[in-house]
Amino acid sequence: MKVKINNRLEKVASLVKENDYVLDVGCDHALLDIYLLQTKKRVRAIASDIKEGPLVHAKENIKKYQLQDKIKVKLGNGIDTIEEEVNTIIISGMGGKNIVGILKYKTNLMKKVDTLILSPNNDTEFVRKEICRLGFYIEEEILVLEKKFFYPILRFRRGKKHYRKEDYLFGPILRIRKDPSFHEYMKREKEVRQKLLQILPKNYMKKRWELKNEIKMIEKNL
């Protein structure tokens, strides 16, 4: 019996490689970890959460799918639950600033981590910029439409690449690929900025200039 997960988590799972040892931070009920073990037989996983409640449900689900010997369950803050062999960290469904905070101040625990798979709920530009400053580059990007909202899923790898402002804003890979979801996403981003311009006071000159500049970038990329 295969576990059912939403489209967003399926896309997150698709970015995990066959031999990865994954730390799933904020695992909730461990559905992603169960799905990973069911679909990628050589993956190993740690389901981690800061709260006892979700982990109780996680343990129940792991037992239900008979994966107790393959998925470790750990209580802890952020990436404090990491093990030395872990090479991939997944954080999905949190605010972008929270994700960056979890990783930025514990880089000493990430010496053997070469892959980060992140799906922020907001502040994606900030996530791209700050994670790249930690010594990673953007290897892959996917846009997922879930409950009428677009969510980016980003896979970072160890290394360095040079990016421009519009890369951080809209994604260097998404901009090149330009699939149909990207066009719809960009249209929505343009509408958001246009509405902000309408309500923003005239004396907010710097912010108004930034919004107008970003609208131009969107039009260029459409």
C-alpha positions in Angstrom: 0.0 0.0 0.0 1.5 3.3 -1.1 1.2 6.4 1.0 -0.7 9.3 -0.5 1.0 12.7 -0.5 0.1 16.0 -2.2 1.6 17.3 -5.4 4.0 19.6 -3.7 5.6 16.8 -1.6 5.7 14.6 -4.7 7.8 17.2 -6.5 10.1 17.6 -3.5 10.6 13.8 -3.5 11.4 13.9 -7.2 14.5 16.0 -6.5 15.9 13.4 -4.1 18.6 11.2 -5.6 18.6 7.4 -5.2 21.4 7.1 -2.7 20.7 10.2 -0.6 20.7 10.1 3.2 18.0 12.7 3.9 17.3 14.8 7.0 13.7 16.0 6.7 13.4 19.0 9.0 9.8 19.7 10.2 8.7 16.3 9.0 5.1 16.7 10.3 3.6 13.2 10.0 6.6 11.8 8.0 4.5 11.2 4.9 7.3 12.5 2.6 9.9 10.2 4.2 7.6 7.2 3.8 7.0 8.1 0.2 10.7 8.4 -0.4 11.4 5.0 1.0 8.6 3.4 -1.0 9.7 4.9 -4.3 13.5 5.1 -3.9 14.7 1.9 -2.3 18.3 3.0 -1.4 17.3 6.3 0.2 17.8 6.6 4.0 15.9 9.2 6.0 15.6 10.9 9.4 12.2 12.4 10.1 12.8 15.3 12.5 10.6 17.8 14.2 10.8 20.3 17.0 7.4 19.2 18.5 6.5 15.9 20.1 2.9 15.8 18.7 3.8 15.5 15.0 6.4 12.8 15.9 3.8 10.7 17.6 1.8 10.6 14.4 5.1 10.1 12.4 5.9 7.0 14.4 2.4 5.7 13.9 2.6 6.2 10.2 6.1 4.7 9.9 4.9 1.6 11.8 1.7 1.4 9.6 3.9 1.2 6.5 6.4 -1.1 8.2 9.4 1.2 7.8 10.6 1.3 11.4 14.0 -0.1 10.4 14.6 2.4 7.6 13.3 5.8 8.9 14.7 7.3 12.1 12.5 9.6 14.1 14.2 12.4 16.0 13.0 15.3 18.3 15.1 18.4 17.9 15.5 22.0 16.8 16.3 22.6 13.1 19.2 20.6 11.9 20.4 19.7 15.4 19.2 16.1 14.7 21.6 15.7 11.8 23.9 12.7 11.6 27.4 12.6 10.1 26.4 10.6 7.0 23.5 12.9 6.0 24.2 14.5 2.6 20.8 16.0 1.9 18.6 18.4 3.9 14.9 18.9 3.1 12.9 21.8 4.5 9.4 22.4 3.0 6.4 24.4 4.0 8.0 27.0 6.2 8.6 30.7 5.8 11.7 31.6 3.8 13.3 33.6 6.6 12.8 30.7 9.0 14.4 28.2 6.5 17.4 30.5 6.1 17.7 30.9 9.9 17.7 27.1 10.4 20.6 26.7 8.0 22.6 29.9 8.3 23.6 29.6 12.0 24.4 25.9 12.0 26.8 25.6 9.0 29.2 23.7 11.3 26.7 20.8 11.2 26.6 20.8 7.4 30.2 19.9 6.5 29.2 16.8 4.6 25.9 18.1 3.3 26.1 18.7 -0.5 22.4 19.1 -1.3 19.6 21.3 0.1 16.0 20.8 -1.2 13.9 23.8 0.0 10.3 24.8 -0.7 9.6 28.1 1.1 6.1 29.5 1.5 7.4 33.0 0.9 10.5 35.2 0.6 11.9 33.0 -2.2 14.3 35.7 -3.4 15.8 36.0 0.1 16.2 32.2 0.2 18.0 32.0 -3.1 20.3 34.8 -2.2 21.2 33.7 1.3 21.6 30.0 0.5 23.9 30.9 -2.4 26.0 33.0 0.1 26.4 29.9 2.2 28.4 28.3 -0.7 25.6 26.6 -2.8 24.3 27.2 -6.3 20.8 26.5 -7.7 20.9 23.2 -9.5 17.2 22.7 -10.1 13.9 24.5 -9.7 10.2 23.5 -10.0 7.1 25.5 -9.6 4.1 23.7 -8.1 0.5 24.9 -8.0 -1.1 23.8 -4.7 -4.5 25.1 -3.5 -4.4 28.1 -5.9 -0.9 29.1 -4.8 2.4 28.7 -6.6 5.3 27.2 -4.5 8.9 27.0 -5.7 10.9 23.9 -5.0 14.7 24.6 -5.1 17.6 22.1 -5.1 20.9 23.7 -4.1 24.3 22.0 -4.6 27.7 22.8 -3.1 29.5 25.2 -5.4 29.4 28.8 -6.7 27.7 30.5 -9.6 27.1 34.1 -10.4 23.5 35.3 -10.5 21.8 38.6 -11.3 18.9 40.3 -9.5 16.3 38.8 -11.7 17.8 35.3 -11.1 17.2 35.7 -7.4 13.8 37.2 -7.9 12.3 34.7 -10.4 14.8 31.8 -10.6 17.7 31.3 -13.1 16.4 27.9 -14.2 12.7 28.8 -14.3 13.5 31.9 -16.4 15.3 29.8 -19.0 12.9 26.9 -19.1 9.8 29.1 -19.3 7.2 26.4 -18.9 3.5 27.3 -18.8 3.3 27.4 -15.0 6.2 30.0 -15.0 4.2 32.3 -17.3 1.1 32.1 -15.0 3.3 32.6 -12.0 4.9 35.7 -13.5 1.6 37.2 -14.4 0.5 36.8 -10.8 3.7 38.4 -9.6 3.2 41.3 -11.9 -0.4 41.8 -10.7 0.8 41.8 -7.1 3.3 44.6 -7.8 0.8 46.6 -9.7 -1.7 46.5 -6.9 1.1 47.5 -4.4 1.9 50.5 -6.6 -1.7 51.6 -6.5 -1.9 51.7 -2.7 1.7 52.7 -1.9 2.0 56.4 -0.9 3.8 58.7 -3.4 6.5 59.6 -0.9 7.7 55.9 -0.8 9.9 56.7 -3.7 12.5 54.0 -3.3 10.0 51.2 -2.9 7.9 52.5 -5.9 11.1 52.6 -8.0 11.9 49.0 -7.0 8.4 47.8 -7.8 8.4 49.5 -11.2 11.8 48.0 -12.0 10.6 44.5 -11.0 7.6 44.9 -13.3 9.9 45.7 -16.1 12.0 42.6 -15.3 8.8 40.5 -15.4 7.7 41.9 -18.7 11.2 41.1 -20.1 11.0 37.5 -18.9 7.5 37.0 -20.2 
